[in-house]
């Protein structure tokens, strides 16, 4: 059914038509044994305005369809070069306004881009075949179209297409797992093209300044999600270095500690801003996700370990001497030691023992401070925990 303006006569050839929302029965459209793709038969295209009014007065369901023209003009895609798709030869007039009054993507994208002043549209290559249709819509509306560039697909590492059935590719999942938006954007752009070289850790400003449409290739990009933690490590380090962003991380980490260790009698001191900030600064570059700091490997940061004197004595018989020397090192005046200074001082402490090797002394101290056999250096543990807490843990272990 055509929609005619009041000043035009019935049957005027406008590009808009009110149409039957459903295609004709397949048996009426496709001759027997002739292979042909099903398509709408444009049955309502030639109805007059009076016929339109009559059908509407009967309360029949309808949709608004766009009358396609033959002989579309070729257009130059920013990635694929000159392209042309005779949509009128392969499909019927498409629905642009559904029966419920909502527009389809074809109309909505054109209207939205026009009113937002969009000059360049970069989208997936699956929309390349629809671009001629969109250009016809721009022409019918009397609007200047933007430039179009169609990007190659992102594929899984094995070359298979990404699918919504993969629960691990939704943005909500990445956010829930603690990945930063900057890291995800950095990884996706690094997998694709548009840049002179591959480079991890680009900021948004660097992505904008270095991106060149002319460098986009038509080859599909393989998305390696296994590399995302490394991208996130780089960008998380930058957040920690930035004082404003670091304060946000401090609040988030305190919340994670309360959530994970809230039932284990967390010492209130470990939730103080100064302590949490010190943890972040010392672990910068060593963690990929903020939640790594509340894993079992870092439990000693938030909960005091339960270590006995007997456990320490299996490592060295000089536990009392080592404990006294280390406590003296940390409690002497002006003992605000750095990791580097502590490493040197601990070697001096080991030389004052008779039978304990340096590696054994480090094993003993790590066990007393964390209850673990592996982890950050003992010097870093000491700086993170602070002199008072270190001395307290050593004393409790020797007294148990």
C-alpha positions in Angstrom: 0.0 0.0 0.0 1.5 3.4 -1.0 1.5 6.3 1.3 0.7 9.4 -0.8 1.1 13.0 0.4 -2.1 15.1 0.3 -1.0 17.1 -2.7 -0.2 14.0 -4.8 -2.7 11.9 -6.8 -3.5 8.3 -6.0 -0.9 5.8 -7.2 2.0 8.3 -7.0 5.3 6.4 -7.0 6.7 7.2 -3.5 9.6 5.2 -2.0 7.5 4.4 1.1 4.8 1.8 1.2 2.5 0.2 3.8 2.9 -3.5 3.4 1.6 -6.8 4.5 3.9 -7.9 7.4 4.2 -11.4 6.2 5.5 -12.7 2.8 3.2 -14.6 0.5 2.9 -18.4 0.9 6.0 -20.1 -0.4 4.0 -22.2 -2.8 2.7 -19.1 -4.5 6.1 -17.6 -4.9 8.4 -20.4 -5.9 7.7 -22.6 -9.0 7.9 -26.3 -8.3 11.5 -27.7 -8.4 13.1 -24.3 -9.1 15.8 -23.5 -6.5 15.4 -19.9 -5.5 16.0 -18.0 -2.3 12.7 -17.0 -0.6 12.0 -13.3 -0.8 9.1 -11.0 -0.3 7.1 -10.5 -3.5 6.4 -6.8 -3.1 2.7 -7.6 -3.3 1.6 -4.3 -1.8 3.9 -2.0 -3.8 1.3 -1.0 -6.4 -1.8 -0.5 -4.2 -3.3 3.0 -4.4 -3.8 5.4 -1.5 -7.5 4.7 -1.3 -6.8 0.9 -1.1 -4.3 1.7 1.7 -6.9 3.7 3.6 -9.5 1.0 3.2 -7.2 -1.7 4.5 -6.1 0.5 7.4 -9.8 1.2 8.3 -10.3 -2.5 8.6 -7.7 -2.7 11.3 -5.4 -5.0 9.4 -1.8 -5.3 10.7 0.7 -3.5 8.6 4.4 -2.6 8.4 6.2 0.2 6.5 8.5 -1.1 3.7 11.1 0.7 1.6 10.7 0.5 -2.1 14.0 -0.6 -3.5 15.3 0.8 -6.8 17.3 -1.0 -9.5 20.5 0.5 -10.8 22.2 1.5 -7.5 25.3 3.5 -7.7 28.6 1.9 -6.7 30.3 3.3 -3.6 33.9 3.3 -2.4 34.3 1.4 0.9 37.3 2.6 3.0 38.5 -0.9 3.4 37.2 -3.0 0.4 37.3 -0.3 -2.2 34.6 0.1 -4.9 31.5 -2.0 -4.2 28.0 -2.4 -5.5 25.1 -4.7 -4.5 21.9 -4.8 -6.5 19.6 -5.4 -3.6 16.4 -5.1 -5.6 17.5 -8.1 -7.7 18.0 -10.4 -4.7 15.5 -9.4 -2.1 12.1 -7.8 -1.7 11.3 -4.4 -0.3 12.6 -4.5 3.3 10.6 -3.6 6.4 11.9 -0.3 7.9 9.1 0.2 10.5 7.6 -2.8 12.2 4.0 -3.3 13.1 4.7 -2.3 16.7 6.0 1.1 15.5 9.6 0.3 16.1 12.1 0.9 13.3 14.4 -1.9 12.0 18.2 -1.4 12.1 18.2 -0.2 8.5 16.1 2.9 9.2 17.3 3.5 12.8 21.0 3.5 11.9 20.5 5.9 9.0 18.4 8.4 11.0 20.5 8.1 14.1 23.8 8.6 12.2 22.4 11.6 10.3 21.1 13.5 13.3 24.3 12.7 15.3 26.4 14.2 12.5 28.4 11.0 11.9 30.9 11.3 9.1 32.5 7.9 9.1 30.9 4.5 9.9 33.2 1.6 10.7 31.3 -1.7 11.2 31.6 -5.4 10.6 32.0 -6.8 7.1 28.7 -8.6 7.4 27.0 -5.2 6.8 28.8 -4.6 3.5 26.0 -6.2 1.4 23.4 -3.9 3.1 25.3 -0.6 2.5 23.7 -0.1 -1.0 20.3 -0.4 0.7 21.3 2.2 3.3 22.6 4.6 0.6 19.2 4.3 -1.1 17.6 5.4 2.2 19.9 8.4 2.5 19.0 9.3 -1.1 15.3 9.0 -0.4 15.6 11.2 2.7 17.6 13.8 0.9 20.6 13.4 3.2 24.4 13.2 2.5 25.6 9.8 3.5 28.7 9.2 5.6 31.8 7.3 4.5 31.6 3.6 5.1 34.4 1.2 6.1 33.7 -2.5 6.8 36.1 -4.2 9.2 37.1 -7.9 8.9 35.7 -10.3 11.4 37.2 -11.2 14.8 37.6 -15.0 15.0 38.6 -17.3 17.8 42.2 -18.3 18.1 41.4 -21.6 16.2 39.7 -19.6 13.3 36.1 -20.4 14.4 33.6 -17.5 14.5 32.8 -15.9 17.8 29.4 -16.9 19.0 27.0 -15.6 21.6 26.8 -19.2 22.9 30.3 -18.6 24.2 29.6 -17.3 27.6 33.1 -15.9 28.0 32.9 -13.3 25.3 30.3 -11.0 26.9 31.5 -7.6 28.1 29.7 -8.2 31.4 31.8 -11.3 32.0 35.1 -9.4 31.4 33.9 -6.6 33.8 32.9 -9.1 36.4 36.3 -10.8 36.2 38.0 -7.5 36.8 39.4 -6.8 33.4 39.9 -3.1 32.6 38.1 -1.5 29.6 41.5 -0.1 28.4 43.0 -3.6 28.4 40.2 -5.1 26.4 40.3 -2.3 23.8 44.1 -2.6 23.6 43.9 -6.3 23.0 41.2 -6.2 20.3 42.9 -3.4 18.4 46.3 -5.2 18.7 44.7 -8.4 17.2 43.3 -6.5 14.3 44.9 -4.0 11.9 45.0 -0.3 11.3 48.4 0.3 13.0 51.9 0.4 11.7 53.0 -2.3 14.1 51.8 -4.5 16.9 52.3 -3.0 20.3 50.9 -3.9 23.7 49.9 -1.2 26.2 48.6 1.6 24.0 46.5 4.2 25.8 43.3 5.5 24.3 45.1 8.6 23.2 47.8 6.6 21.5 45.2 4.4 19.8 43.5 7.5 18.4 46.7 9.2 17.2 48.3 6.0 15.6 45.2 4.6 14.0 45.1 4.8 10.1 42.1 3.5 8.2 44.3 2.9 5.2 46.2 0.3 7.2 43.1 -1.9 7.8 43.3 -5.2 5.9 40.5 -7.4 4.7 41.9 -10.4 6.6 40.0 -11.7 9.6 41.7 -11.2 13.0 42.3 -14.0 15.4 41.3 -13.0 19.0 43.7 -14.6 21.6 41.9 -14.2 24.9 44.8 -16.0 26.6 46.8 -12.8 26.1 44.2 -10.6 27.9 45.7 -11.0 31.4 49.0 -9.6 30.2 47.3 -6.6 28.6 45.4 -6.1 31.9 48.7 -6.3 33.9 50.1 -3.4 31.9 47.0 -1.2 32.2 46.5 -2.1 35.9 50.1 -1.0 36.6 49.2 2.4 35.0 46.1 2.7 37.2 48.3 2.0 40.3 50.8 4.7 39.2 48.0 7.3 38.9 47.1 8.7 42.3 43.5 9.3 41.5 42.9 5.9 39.9 44.9 4.3 42.7 42.5 5.6 45.3 39.7 4.0 43.5 41.6 0.7 43.4 42.2 1.0 47.2 38.5 1.2 47.8 37.8 -1.8 45.5 40.6 -3.9 47.1 39.3 -3.1 50.6 35.9 -4.3 49.5 37.4 -7.5 48.1 39.3 -8.2 51.3 36.1 -7.8 53.4 34.2 -10.1 51.0 36.8 -12.9 50.9 38.3 -12.7 54.4 35.6 -11.1 56.4 34.9 -14.3 58.4 38.6 -14.8 59.3 39.0 -12.0 61.9 40.8 -9.6 59.6 42.9 -7.1 61.6 41.4 -3.6 61.1 44.8 -2.3 60.5 45.1 -4.1 57.1 42.1 -2.2 55.9 43.6 1.2 56.5 44.2 3.2 53.3 47.9 3.6 53.9 48.5 -0.2 54.2 46.3 -1.1 51.2 48.0 1.5 49.1 51.4 0.2 50.1 50.3 -3.3 49.0 49.3 -2.0 45.6 52.5 -0.1 45.0 54.7 -3.0 45.9 52.8 -5.5 43.9 52.5 -3.2 40.8 53.6 -5.2 37.7 53.3 -8.5 39.5 49.5 -8.9 39.3 47.2 -9.2 36.3 43.9 -8.6 38.2 43.1 -6.7 41.3 41.4 -9.9 42.7 44.8 -11.7 42.5 45.6 -9.9 45.8 42.9 -11.7 47.7 43.9 -15.2 46.4 45.4 -17.8 48.7 48.9 -16.8 47.6 48.4 -13.4 49.2 46.3 -14.4 52.2 49.2 -13.4 54.6 48.6 -9.8 53.7 45.2 -9.8 55.3 45.2 -12.7 57.9 48.0 -13.6 60.2 49.4 -17.1 59.5 49.4 -19.9 62.1 53.1 -21.0 62.3 54.7 -23.0 65.2 58.2 -22.8 66.6 58.6 -26.5 65.8 58.0 -25.8 62.1 60.7 -23.1 62.1 63.1 -25.4 63.9 62.9 -28.0 61.1 64.6 -25.4 58.9 67.2 -24.1 61.3 68.2 -24.6 64.9 69.1 -21.0 65.1 65.6 -19.7 65.1 66.0 -17.6 68.3 69.1 -15.9 67.1 67.7 -15.2 63.6 64.5 -13.8 65.2 66.5 -11.5 67.5 68.8 -10.3 64.8 65.9 -9.5 62.4 63.8 -7.8 65.1 66.9 -5.7 66.1 67.4 -4.7 62.4 63.8 -3.5 62.1 63.5 -1.7 65.5 66.7 0.3 65.4 66.4 4.1 65.0 65.8 5.3 61.4 64.9 1.8 60.2 62.6 2.8 57.4 64.3 0.4 55.0 63.5 -0.1 51.4 63.4 -3.5 49.7 66.9 -3.0 48.3 68.3 -2.0 51.6 66.7 -4.9 53.4 68.1 -7.4 51.0 71.6 -6.1 51.8 70.9 -6.1 55.6 69.5 -9.6 55.6 72.7 -10.9 54.0 74.6 -9.3 56.8 72.3 -10.9 59.3 72.9 -14.4 57.8 76.7 -13.9 58.2 76.1 -13.6 61.9 74.7 -17.1 62.1 76.9 -20.1 62.4 75.2 -22.9 60.5 72.2 -21.4 58.6 72.6 -20.8 54.9 71.1 -17.6 53.4 68.5 -19.6 51.4 67.4 -21.5 54.6 67.1 -18.2 56.5 64.9 -16.8 53.8 62.8 -20.0 53.9 62.4 -19.6 57.6 61.5 -16.0 57.5 59.0 -16.5 54.7 57.3 -19.2 56.6 57.1 -17.1 59.8 55.7 -14.1 57.9 53.3 -15.8 55.5 52.9 -19.4 56.4 53.9 -20.2 52.8 57.0 -21.6 51.0 56.6 -19.4 48.0 55.7 -15.8 47.2 57.3 -12.4 47.0 60.8 -11.8 48.3 61.1 -11.7 52.1 62.3 -8.1 51.9 59.2 -7.1 50.1 57.0 -8.9 52.6 58.7 -7.0 55.4 58.2 -3.6 53.7 54.6 -4.4 53.0 53.7 -5.7 56.4 55.7 -3.0 58.3 58.3 -3.4 61.1 55.8 -3.8 63.9 53.8 -6.5 62.2 56.9 -8.4 61.1 58.4 -8.4 64.6 55.0 -9.5 66.0 54.7 -12.4 63.6 58.2 -13.6 64.4 57.6 -13.4 68.1 54.3 -15.2 68.0 55.8 -18.0 65.9 58.7 -18.5 68.3 56.4 -18.4 71.3 53.9 -21.0 70.0 
